Amino acid sequence: MIRDLIALFDTVRSAQDAQEKADRLADLENAVHAEIRDLFDDIGDADRKTSFGAIKTRLAIYDNDPDALTAILFAMGARRASGTGDAALWHLPGPEAAPPDPPARPRRWQATAAVLGLGALAVLAATNLDTLRGFFGGDGFATKTDCLAAANGNMRKISECERQFP
């Protein structure tokens, strides 16, 4: 990977204009961050610590500019754990697991619809269904007079009116 970093570093120096240089610098920065993350992942230490000298060796392009490497480490979230110079141990926190999804919230409209439906059913059960049938266009009528008028002299219908309206 050092060869790749050196090649990227050379493309930054040979960039023709400011936009190309900014693009190449971004590529170099991404590659450096990936290399540093790989270094801390490779060490197999639960504390994720490694020496500044090991980091500098892995990223040979910063041999002459340790301050720039230190700035990159701080920008990535790494912190100096102990020591100074090349012997200083640096710690880079590992990637954190995503928090679990919150439990699904109950759908309030479903609960409301269920309560309203049960209420309507209770009202229907407690009410005289024949009277309700008359309101909704069924065979029933609201009054005995309406029922007899609709019977139109038919004895069977008149007897049903007498049974419905005693």
C-alpha positions as CSV (number, residue, x, y, z in Angstrom):
1,M,0.0,0.0,0.0
2,I,3.0,2.3,0.4
3,R,3.5,2.3,-3.3
4,D,-0.1,3.4,-3.8
5,L,0.3,6.2,-1.3
6,I,3.5,7.3,-3.0
7,A,1.8,7.2,-6.4
8,L,-1.1,9.3,-5.1
9,F,1.4,11.7,-3.4
10,D,3.2,12.1,-6.8
11,T,-0.1,12.8,-8.6
12,V,-0.9,15.6,-6.1
13,R,2.5,17.2,-6.8
14,S,2.0,16.9,-10.6
15,A,-1.6,18.3,-10.6
16,Q,-2.0,21.0,-13.3
17,D,-4.7,23.2,-11.7
18,A,-6.2,23.8,-8.3
19,Q,-9.3,21.6,-8.9
20,E,-7.2,18.6,-10.0
21,K,-4.9,19.2,-7.0
22,A,-7.9,19.3,-4.6
23,D,-9.3,16.1,-6.1
24,R,-6.0,14.3,-5.8
25,L,-5.5,15.6,-2.2
26,A,-9.0,14.1,-1.3
27,D,-8.0,10.8,-2.9
28,L,-4.7,10.8,-0.9
29,E,-6.5,11.7,2.4
30,N,-9.0,8.8,1.9
31,A,-6.2,6.4,1.2
32,V,-4.2,7.5,4.2
33,H,-7.3,7.2,6.5
34,A,-8.0,3.7,5.1
35,E,-4.4,2.7,5.7
36,I,-4.4,4.0,9.3
37,R,-7.7,2.2,10.0
38,D,-6.3,-1.0,8.5
39,L,-3.2,-0.7,10.7
40,F,-5.3,-0.3,13.9
41,D,-7.6,-3.2,12.8
42,D,-4.6,-5.5,12.1
43,I,-3.0,-5.2,15.5
44,G,-5.5,-7.6,17.1
45,D,-5.4,-5.6,20.3
46,A,-8.7,-5.0,22.0
47,D,-7.4,-1.6,23.1
48,R,-6.6,-0.7,19.5
49,K,-3.2,0.9,20.4
50,T,-0.1,1.2,18.3
51,S,3.1,3.2,18.4
52,F,3.6,6.4,16.4
53,G,6.8,4.9,14.9
54,A,4.8,2.0,13.5
55,I,2.2,4.4,12.0
56,K,5.0,6.5,10.5
57,T,6.7,3.4,9.1
58,R,3.5,2.2,7.5
59,L,2.9,5.7,6.0
60,A,6.4,6.5,4.7
61,I,5.2,9.7,3.0
62,Y,5.0,11.4,6.4
63,D,8.6,10.6,7.5
64,N,9.6,14.3,7.1
65,D,6.4,15.7,8.4
66,P,5.3,14.1,11.7
67,D,3.1,17.1,12.6
68,A,0.9,16.5,9.5
69,L,0.6,12.8,10.5
70,T,-0.3,13.8,14.1
71,A,-3.0,16.2,12.7
72,I,-4.4,13.4,10.6
73,L,-4.6,11.1,13.6
74,F,-6.3,13.7,15.7
75,A,-8.8,14.4,12.9
76,M,-9.6,10.7,12.7
77,G,-10.4,10.6,16.4
78,A,-7.2,8.9,17.6
79,R,-5.7,10.0,20.9
80,R,-2.2,9.7,22.3
81,A,-2.5,7.1,25.1
82,S,1.0,7.4,26.6
83,G,4.6,8.2,25.7
84,T,6.3,10.7,23.4
85,G,7.9,10.7,20.0
86,D,8.0,7.5,18.0
87,A,7.4,5.4,21.1
88,A,4.1,7.1,21.9
89,L,1.1,4.8,21.9
90,W,-1.9,6.0,20.0
91,H,-5.5,4.7,20.4
92,L,-8.1,4.8,17.7
93,P,-11.6,3.9,18.8
94,G,-13.2,1.1,16.8
95,P,-16.3,1.4,14.7
96,E,-19.3,1.6,16.9
97,A,-22.2,-0.7,16.3
98,A,-25.4,1.0,15.1
99,P,-27.9,1.4,17.8
100,P,-30.8,-1.1,17.7
101,D,-34.0,0.0,16.0
102,P,-36.6,1.3,18.4
103,P,-39.6,-0.9,18.9
104,A,-42.5,-0.3,16.5
105,R,-45.0,2.1,17.8
106,P,-48.5,0.9,18.0
107,R,-50.8,2.2,15.3
108,R,-53.2,4.4,17.1
109,W,-55.7,4.6,14.3
110,Q,-56.1,0.8,14.4
111,A,-56.9,0.9,18.1
112,T,-59.3,3.8,17.6
113,A,-61.1,2.0,14.7
114,A,-61.5,-1.2,16.9
115,V,-62.9,0.8,19.8
116,L,-65.4,2.6,17.5
117,G,-66.4,-0.6,15.8
118,L,-67.1,-2.3,19.1
119,G,-69.1,0.7,20.3
120,A,-71.2,0.7,17.2
121,L,-71.8,-3.1,17.7
122,A,-72.9,-2.5,21.3
123,V,-75.3,0.2,20.2
124,L,-76.9,-2.1,17.6
125,A,-77.3,-4.9,20.0
126,A,-79.0,-2.7,22.6
127,T,-81.4,-1.1,20.2
128,N,-84.6,-2.5,18.7
129,L,-83.3,-3.7,15.3
130,D,-86.7,-3.5,13.7
131,T,-86.9,0.2,14.3
132,L,-83.4,0.7,13.0
133,R,-84.3,-1.3,9.9
134,G,-87.1,1.2,9.2
135,F,-84.7,4.1,9.3
136,F,-82.3,2.4,6.9
137,G,-84.9,1.5,4.3
138,G,-85.8,-2.1,5.4
139,D,-89.2,-3.6,6.0
140,G,-89.7,-2.0,9.4
141,F,-91.4,1.4,9.8
142,A,-91.0,4.1,12.4
143,T,-94.7,4.2,13.3
144,K,-97.7,1.9,13.2
145,T,-99.6,4.3,10.8
146,D,-96.7,4.1,8.3
147,C,-96.7,0.3,8.5
148,L,-100.5,0.1,7.9
149,A,-100.4,2.5,5.0
150,A,-97.7,0.4,3.4
151,A,-99.7,-2.8,4.0
152,N,-102.3,-1.5,1.4
153,G,-105.0,-3.9,2.6
154,N,-102.8,-7.0,2.6
155,M,-103.8,-9.1,5.6
156,R,-100.5,-10.7,6.1
157,K,-98.7,-7.3,6.2
158,I,-101.4,-5.9,8.5
159,S,-100.8,-8.7,10.9
160,E,-97.1,-8.1,10.8
161,C,-97.8,-4.4,11.6
162,E,-99.9,-5.4,14.6
163,R,-97.2,-7.7,15.8
164,Q,-94.5,-5.1,15.4
165,F,-96.5,-2.2,16.9
166,P,-98.7,-3.8,19.7
